[in-house]
Amino acid sequence: RVLKCCHKDIACCQRLGSSCCLDKSEKARKSSVDRCKDRSKPETMVFDPVKFTNEIVVICVVLVALALLCRYRDRVLLALTGDDKLHGNLLDCLWYGIFQCCGSCSGEWTRFFTMCPCCPPRYRRKNLVKSLGQALGFNSHSVELKNIVVGDLPFDGRGDFYLSVTCAANPDMVTSLAEEKLPKVVHFPEILTLKLRNSWLESAVCITVKELNILGSQDLCQVHINPMSVLRWSSDTNEKMKRFEMKTLDITRETVTPAWILLEFDEPQEVREIDNLRDADLVRTATRTGDRQYAEVDLTTYKQQYSLLDPSGHAMDEPLEEDLSEIRTMRTCAAWCFACWNCWTSMLVLAYLGFRTYVWSCYRRFNWLTMARLNEAKSAITFPISFPDMQKIGSQCQAEVEGTGLEGVPCRPSIEQIDEICNEPGNGGTFFETTHQPWPKAFSGYEWVEDITGNTQVGIKCFNGLCDFRNELVKWEWSLILLCVFLLLSNCGVRACCNSWIRQHRANKMKQRHEEFQSLKKETKEKQATGRGIFG
């Protein structure tokens, strides 16, 4: 406590701080005691039925709104986004955040190691990061559904049937329409490729048989299959073909026999091996060339062989692949430049904020120590003093001098008075030596930090000469703040400059190609005119 408490009720004085004992006169002492007694009386709670009713009504309305949003979340999402489901789940977040480092690492660089002849065939030409994610259940495997047959459908007469397959958070897949088929047995020629994770967090594969109507469609039956079982069956040669019972969705309909679906689960049989395709400038087609069952052509040659056509079959102009590759390289460089600039500016701003907070924390502790030293003669303060006591002294002194404009008093020391302690022992002071007061540490003394770390000696030691440095720093405070704001805003400027640079280069390239085309057209006309003059 800064001042000696004048009232016998110590608890009262601790609640009110120094407001009980600012005046030493008997009259002021009695009035302060009366204030202590008045403030120590417990406040009576008055029940307001109108306010209570309003709070209950608001809580009920919020709960009902949340229940409706949860019940009709698909319609809310459809109204807000145009889609009735979220295409993402916890596994997607873990895969994107941990394995892909928030999109900054795709793992394609690992293919340089797996292309070696000594690499096991199981991992040859594969992305090791994706393979690790697949083994841990964070990345998806490919499974093919084929030989799809349904039978004993709960439907009367002929109908137009099709299947809808829902897999994880991916968009729904549908088969072709089996037109005017009897519900006893319906075959579907498609091979559907599912993307499944080998994890118990993955949602089940839902297969629904639907019958197409003039307006909309009717769900007939449905089956849910565990994705981990699907992956196990696809890799087992004896368990690939399965026939499952399907649940009739119309509970009012009586069926003689349950509907069923026949499925064959298999690993991908894609001859092009597009999962192991690394280069983005290659076109791979299922054309047998020598020992391989596919042919690879670079994108430039491919566009020259197959010209771009409009829906009517007429040829159309398109930019050259060389120009597109150059612009794509420029965009990649611009993206990296912007990312580096953004990273450095953010690090500089965060470093300044952290260092400024460190200086503020240290200077505040020196300020509290100066207050305690100046009030030592008037109050029962003993050194060394703990951080909670220093914090309490600072709060009490702030309450006393707030709004008074005083400076240089014990509860608001001047800069020179603070420097006397802060610059020890260089200025010949002996405060820390005589009082055995520990040298201040920034961010120390907080109970929640000590509970988390389990150490009572946490904190960063304040360096010598900090107060002089802080006094100089305050003079440039606004300039440094404006500099930080400028650095943050410069990110937008760098992005705009990069985009303008790319647009200008693209416009110049288009102008150059147009001039080359006009020049070639002019040369062609001259050759045609020369030919007519000779043979005409």
C-alpha positions in Angstrom: 0.0 0.0 0.0 1.2 3.5 -0.9 -0.1 5.2 2.3 -0.6 3.8 5.7 -4.3 2.8 6.2 -6.0 4.9 8.8 -9.0 2.6 9.4 -9.0 -0.5 11.5 -11.0 -2.4 8.9 -8.1 -3.6 6.8 -10.4 -5.4 4.3 -12.2 -2.1 3.7 -9.0 -0.2 3.1 -7.8 -2.9 0.7 -11.0 -2.5 -1.3 -10.9 1.3 -1.5 -7.1 1.6 -1.7 -5.8 5.0 -0.5 -9.2 6.8 -0.7 -9.7 6.1 3.1 -6.6 8.0 4.2 -5.6 10.8 2.0 -6.2 13.4 4.8 -4.6 13.0 8.2 -7.1 15.2 10.0 -9.7 13.7 12.4 -12.6 15.1 10.4 -11.4 13.6 7.1 -10.6 10.4 8.9 -14.2 10.1 10.1 -15.6 10.9 6.7 -13.4 8.3 5.1 -14.5 5.7 7.7 -18.1 6.5 6.8 -17.3 6.0 3.1 -15.7 2.7 4.0 -18.8 1.6 5.8 -21.2 2.8 3.1 -19.3 1.1 0.3 -18.8 -2.1 2.3 -22.6 -2.6 2.5 -23.7 -5.3 0.0 -25.8 -4.1 -2.9 -29.3 -5.5 -3.0 -30.5 -7.2 -6.2 -33.8 -5.9 -7.5 -35.8 -8.4 -9.6 -37.1 -6.7 -12.8 -39.8 -9.0 -14.4 -39.9 -7.0 -17.6 -36.1 -7.2 -18.2 -36.1 -10.9 -17.3 -39.0 -11.6 -19.7 -37.2 -9.8 -22.5 -34.0 -11.8 -21.9 -35.9 -15.1 -22.0 -37.6 -14.1 -25.2 -34.4 -13.1 -26.9 -32.7 -16.4 -25.8 -35.7 -18.4 -27.2 -35.6 -16.5 -30.5 -31.9 -17.1 -30.9 -32.2 -20.8 -30.1 -35.1 -21.2 -32.6 -33.2 -19.4 -35.3 -30.1 -21.6 -34.7 -32.3 -24.7 -34.8 -33.9 -23.6 -38.1 -30.5 -22.9 -39.6 -29.2 -26.3 -38.6 -32.3 -28.1 -39.9 -32.4 -26.2 -43.2 -28.7 -25.6 -43.7 -28.7 -26.9 -47.2 -31.3 -24.4 -48.3 -29.5 -21.6 -46.5 -26.3 -22.6 -48.3 -28.1 -22.8 -51.6 -29.5 -19.3 -51.2 -26.1 -17.8 -50.1 -23.6 -19.7 -52.3 -25.6 -21.4 -55.0 -24.6 -24.9 -53.7 -26.3 -26.9 -51.0 -23.3 -28.4 -49.4 -19.8 -27.5 -48.1 -17.0 -29.0 -50.2 -14.6 -29.3 -47.3 -14.3 -31.2 -44.0 -11.8 -31.7 -41.1 -9.5 -34.0 -43.2 -9.3 -31.4 -46.0 -8.2 -28.8 -43.4 -5.6 -31.1 -41.9 -4.3 -32.0 -45.3 -4.1 -28.4 -46.6 -2.7 -27.0 -43.3 -0.2 -29.6 -42.3 0.9 -31.6 -45.4 0.7 -28.8 -47.9 1.8 -26.0 -45.6 -1.3 -23.9 -46.3 -0.8 -24.4 -50.1 2.8 -23.4 -50.2 4.2 -26.9 -50.8 2.6 -29.5 -53.1 5.3 -32.1 -52.7 6.0 -32.4 -56.5 9.7 -32.0 -55.8 9.7 -35.5 -54.3 9.2 -37.0 -57.8 12.8 -36.3 -58.6 13.8 -38.9 -56.0 11.1 -41.5 -57.0 12.1 -41.3 -60.7 15.3 -43.2 -60.0 15.5 -46.8 -61.2 16.4 -48.0 -57.7 13.1 -46.7 -56.3 10.6 -49.5 -55.5 7.9 -49.9 -58.2 5.2 -49.1 -55.7 6.5 -45.6 -55.3 8.1 -45.0 -58.7 7.2 -41.6 -60.2 4.9 -40.8 -57.3 4.5 -37.8 -55.0 5.9 -39.0 -51.7 4.0 -36.3 -49.7 0.7 -37.5 -51.2 1.7 -41.1 -50.6 2.4 -40.3 -46.9 -1.0 -38.5 -46.7 -2.7 -41.5 -48.2 -1.1 -43.9 -45.7 -2.1 -41.7 -42.8 -5.7 -41.2 -44.1 -5.4 -37.5 -44.9 -5.2 -37.8 -48.7 -7.6 -39.6 -51.0 -7.2 -42.9 -52.9 -8.9 -43.5 -56.3 -11.4 -46.4 -56.5 -13.3 -47.4 -59.6 -16.9 -48.6 -59.5 -17.8 -50.7 -62.5 -20.2 -53.5 -63.6 -23.0 -51.6 -61.9 -26.3 -53.5 -61.8 -29.4 -52.7 -59.7 -32.5 -54.9 -59.3 -35.8 -55.4 -57.7 -36.4 -51.7 -57.6 -39.5 -50.4 -55.7 -41.2 -49.1 -58.8 -44.1 -50.2 -61.0 -43.8 -50.4 -64.8 -41.0 -49.1 -67.0 -39.0 -46.0 -66.0 -36.0 -43.9 -66.7 -33.5 -44.8 -64.0 -30.1 -43.4 -63.0 -27.7 -43.4 -60.1 -26.4 -40.6 -57.9 -23.2 -41.2 -55.9 -22.3 -39.0 -53.0 -18.7 -39.3 -51.9 -17.2 -37.3 -49.0 -17.4 -33.5 -49.7 -17.0 -33.9 -53.4 -19.8 -33.0 -55.9 -22.4 -35.7 -56.6 -21.8 -38.0 -59.6 -24.5 -39.4 -61.8 -24.6 -42.1 -64.3 -26.3 -42.0 -67.7 -30.0 -42.5 -68.0 -31.3 -46.0 -68.5 -34.4 -45.2 -70.5 -37.6 -47.3 -70.4 -36.2 -50.1 -68.4 -38.0 -52.6 -66.2 -37.2 -52.3 -62.5 -36.3 -56.0 -62.2 -32.8 -55.6 -63.5 -31.1 -52.4 -64.7 -27.6 -52.2 -66.1 -25.3 -49.1 -66.2 -22.3 -49.0 -68.5 -20.3 -46.3 -66.6 -17.1 -46.6 -64.7 -17.2 -44.1 -61.8 -14.0 -43.0 -60.0 -14.4 -42.3 -56.3 -11.9 -40.3 -54.2 -11.9 -41.9 -50.7 -9.7 -41.5 -47.6 -8.7 -44.4 -45.5 -9.9 -42.8 -42.2 -12.8 -43.3 -39.8 -13.5 -39.6 -40.1 -14.5 -40.0 -43.8 -18.2 -40.0 -44.5 -19.9 -43.0 -46.0 -20.4 -43.5 -49.7 -24.1 -42.9 -50.5 -25.6 -44.5 -53.6 -29.1 -43.5 -54.5 -31.3 -44.9 -57.3 -33.5 -42.3 -58.9 -36.3 -42.3 -61.4 -36.5 -39.3 -63.7 -39.9 -37.6 -64.0 -41.1 -34.7 -66.2 -40.6 -32.4 -63.2 -37.7 -33.4 -61.0 -36.9 -37.0 -60.0 -38.0 -39.5 -57.4 -35.6 -41.2 -54.9 -36.4 -44.9 -54.9 -33.7 -46.6 -52.7 -30.4 -45.9 -51.1 -27.4 -47.6 -49.6 -24.5 -46.3 -47.4 -21.1 -48.1 -47.6 -18.1 -47.6 -45.3 -15.2 -46.0 -47.3 -12.6 -48.0 -45.4 -14.3 -51.2 -46.4 -14.4 -50.0 -50.0 -10.7 -49.4 -50.1 -10.0 -52.8 -48.5 -12.2 -54.6 -51.1 -10.7 -52.8 -54.0 -7.2 -54.1 -53.2 -8.4 -57.7 -52.5 -8.7 -59.8 -55.7 -11.3 -62.1 -54.0 -13.5 -59.3 -52.6 -14.0 -57.0 -55.5 -17.5 -58.0 -56.5 -20.2 -57.2 -53.9 -24.0 -57.2 -53.9 -25.7 -54.9 -51.3 -29.2 -54.5 -50.0 -30.7 -51.1 -50.7 -33.1 -49.4 -48.3 -36.5 -48.3 -49.8 -37.0 -44.6 -49.1 -40.8 -44.8 -49.4 -41.8 -46.4 -46.1 -45.4 -46.7 -47.1 -44.6 -49.0 -50.0 -44.7 -52.8 -49.4 -42.0 -54.7 -51.2 -41.8 -58.5 -51.8 -38.0 -58.5 -51.9 -35.5 -55.9 -51.0 -33.8 -53.9 -53.7 -30.2 -54.6 -54.4 -27.1 -53.2 -56.2 -24.2 -55.1 -57.7 -20.8 -53.3 -57.6 -17.3 -54.2 -58.5 -14.6 -52.2 -56.6 -11.2 -52.0 -58.3 -8.1 -50.0 -58.3 -7.7 -47.4 -61.1 -7.1 -49.0 -64.5 -6.4 -45.8 -66.3 -3.8 -46.6 -69.0 -2.6 -43.0 -69.1 -1.5 -43.0 -65.5 -2.6 -39.4 -65.1 -2.2 -39.6 -61.3 1.6 -39.8 -61.9 1.6 -37.0 -64.5 4.1 -34.4 -63.4 4.6 -31.9 -66.2 1.7 -29.6 -66.8 2.8 -28.8 -70.4 2.3 -32.4 -71.6 -0.8 -33.9 -73.2 -1.1 -37.6 -72.6 -3.6 -39.6 -74.7 -4.5 -43.3 -74.6 -2.7 -44.2 -77.8 -0.4 -47.2 -77.8 3.2 -46.2 -78.8 5.7 -49.0 -78.7 5.7 -50.6 -75.2 3.6 -47.9 -73.6 -0.1 -47.7 -73.8 -0.2 -43.9 -74.0 1.4 -41.2 -76.1 2.8 -37.9 -74.8 2.9 -34.7 -76.8 4.1 -31.3 -75.6 1.3 -28.7 -75.5 2.8 -26.6 -78.3 2.8 -29.5 -80.8 -0.6 -30.6 -79.6 -2.2 -27.2 -80.4 -0.5 -27.2 -83.8 -1.9 -30.6 -84.6 -5.4 -29.9 -83.4 -6.5 -26.3 -84.0 -9.0 -24.5 -81.9 -12.6 -24.7 -83.2 -15.8 -23.0 -82.4 -19.0 -25.0 -81.8 -19.7 -24.8 -85.6 -16.3 -26.4 -86.4 -14.6 -23.2 -87.7 -11.0 -22.5 -86.8 -10.3 -19.7 -84.3 -7.3 -17.7 -83.4 -5.6 -18.2 -80.0 -2.4 -16.9 -78.4 0.7 -18.9 -79.1 1.8 -21.3 -76.4 5.2 -19.7 -76.2 3.6 -16.3 -75.3 1.4 -18.0 -72.7 4.3 -19.8 -71.2 6.2 -16.5 -70.9 3.3 -14.7 -69.3 2.8 -17.7 -66.9 6.5 -17.5 -65.9 6.1 -13.8 -65.3 3.0 -14.4 -63.1 4.9 -16.9 -61.1 7.8 -14.5 -60.6 5.4 -11.7 -59.6 3.6 -14.0 -57.2 6.9 -14.9 -55.5 8.1 -11.3 -55.4 4.8 -10.3 -53.8 5.0 -13.1 -51.3 8.5 -12.2 -50.3 7.7 -8.5 -50.0 4.6 -9.3 -48.0 6.5 -11.7 -45.7 9.3 -9.2 -45.1 7.0 -6.2 -44.4 4.9 -8.3 -42.1 8.0 -9.6 -40.2 9.3 -6.0 -39.9 6.1 -4.7 -38.6 5.6 -7.6 -36.1 9.2 -7.2 -35.0 8.8 -3.5 -34.3 5.5 -4.2 -32.4 7.1 -6.9 -30.4 10.2 -4.8 -29.6 8.1 -1.7 -28.7 5.9 -3.8 -26.4 9.1 -5.1 -24.7 10.4 -1.5 -24.2 7.0 -0.5 -22.9 6.9 -3.4 -20.4 10.4 -2.7 -19.1 9.8 1.1 -18.8 6.6 0.5 -16.9 8.4 -1.6 -14.3 11.1 1.0 -13.8 8.3 3.6 -13.4 6.6 1.5 -10.7 9.9 1.0 -8.9 10.4 4.7 -8.9 6.9 5.2 -7.5 7.6 2.7 -4.7 11.0 4.3 -3.9 9.5 7.8 -3.6 6.6 6.6 -1.5 8.7 4.5 0.8 9.0 7.2 3.4 5.2 7.7 3.6 4.0 4.1 3.5 5.0 0.7 4.7 6.9 -0.5 1.7 9.7 -2.9 2.1 12.1 -4.0 -0.6 12.5 -6.2 -2.5 9.0 -5.7 -3.8 7.1 -8.3 -5.9 5.4 -7.7 -9.2 1.8 -7.8 -7.9 2.8 -5.1 -5.3 4.4 -3.0 -8.0 1.3 -3.3 -10.1 -0.9 -2.4 -7.2 1.2 0.7 -6.5 0.9 1.8 -10.1 -2.9 1.4 -10.1 -3.3 3.3 -6.8 -1.0 6.1 -8.0 -2.8 6.4 -11.3 -6.1 6.8 -9.4 -4.7 9.5 -7.2 -3.1 11.8 -9.8 -5.4 11.1 -12.8 -6.7 14.4 -14.1 -4.5 16.5 -11.8 -1.7 17.4 -14.3 0.9 16.9 -11.6 4.4 15.7 -12.5 7.5 15.1 -10.4 5.4 14.0 -7.4 5.8 10.5 -5.8 2.9 9.1 -7.8 3.9 10.6 -11.1 7.7 10.7 -11.2 9.6 12.7 -13.8 11.8 11.2 -16.5 14.9 12.2 -14.6 13.7 10.4 -11.5 13.0 7.3 -13.5 16.4 7.5 -15.1 18.1 7.5 -11.8 17.0 3.9 -11.2 17.1 2.8 -14.9 20.7 3.9 -15.5 22.2 2.0 -12.5 24.9 1.1 -11.9 26.4 3.2 -14.6 25.4 6.5 -12.9 26.8 5.4 -9.5 23.4 4.5 -8.0 23.1 1.7 -5.5 19.3 1.2 -5.3 19.3 -2.4 -6.6 22.4 -3.2 -4.6 21.1 -1.9 -1.3 17.5 -3.1 -1.6 18.4 -6.5 -3.2 15.6 -5.7 -5.7 15.9 -8.0 -8.8 16.6 -6.3 -12.1 13.3 -5.9 -14.0 12.2 -8.4 -16.7 9.7 -7.7 -19.4 6.5 -9.8 -19.4 7.3 -11.3 -16.1 5.1 -11.6 -13.0 1.9 -12.7 -14.7 0.4 -15.8 -13.1 -1.2 -17.2 -16.3 2.2 -17.1 -18.0 3.8 -18.9 -15.1 1.1 -21.5 -15.0 1.5 -22.2 -18.7 5.3 -22.5 -18.6 5.6 -23.9 -15.1 8.4 -21.5 -14.4 8.3 -18.5 -12.1 11.4 -16.9 -13.7 9.9 -16.2 -17.1 10.5 -12.9 -18.8 13.1 -11.1 -20.9 15.7 -9.1 -19.0 15.7 -5.3 -19.6 18.9 -4.1 -21.1 21.0 -1.3 -19.6 20.2 2.1 -20.9 16.7 1.2 -21.9 15.1 4.4 -20.5 17.4 6.6 -22.6 16.6 4.5 -25.6 12.9 4.7 -24.9 13.0 8.5 -24.5 14.6 8.8 -28.0 12.2 6.2 -29.4 9.2 8.3 -28.2 10.4 11.3 -30.2 10.1 9.2 -33.4 7.0 7.3 -32.4 4.6 8.7 -34.9 7.2 8.5 -37.7 7.7 4.8 -37.0 3.9 4.2 -36.9 3.5 5.9 -40.2 6.3 3.9 -41.6 4.6 0.6 -40.5 1.4 1.7 -42.1 3.2 2.6 -45.3 4.9 -0.9 -45.3 1.5 -2.6 -44.9 -0.1 -0.5 -47.6 2.9 -1.0 -49.9 1.8 -4.7 -50.3 -1.2 -3.4 -52.3 1.1 -1.2 -54.3 3.5 -4.0 -55.1 0.6 -6.2 -56.3 -0.8 -3.4 -58.5 2.7 -2.8 -60.0 3.2 -6.5 -60.8 -0.2 -6.8 -62.4 0.4 -3.6 -64.4 3.8 -4.9 -65.5 2.2 -8.2 -66.7 -0.7 -6.5 -68.5 1.8 -4.1 -70.3 3.9 -7.0 -71.4 0.9 -8.9 -72.6 -0.3 -5.9 -74.6 3.2 -5.4 -76.2 3.3 -9.1 -77.1 -0.1 -9.0 -78.7 0.9 -5.9 -80.6 4.1 -7.6 -81.8 2.2 -10.7 -83.0 -0.3 -8.5 -84.8 2.5 -6.7 -86.6 4.1 -10.0 -87.5 0.8 -11.2 -88.8 0.3 -8.1 -90.9 3.8 -8.3 -92.2 3.3 -12.0 -93.2 0.0 -11.2 -94.8 1.6 -8.4 -96.8 4.4 -10.7 -98.0 1.9 -13.3 -99.0 0.0 -10.8 -101.1 3.2 -9.6 -102.8 4.1 -13.2 -103.6 0.7 -13.8 -105.1 0.9 -10.6 -107.1 4.3 -11.5 -108.4 3.1 -14.9 -109.4 0.2 -13.5 -111.3 2.5 -11.1 -113.2 4.8 -13.9 -114.3 2.3 -16.5 -115.3 -0.6 -14.2 -116.1 
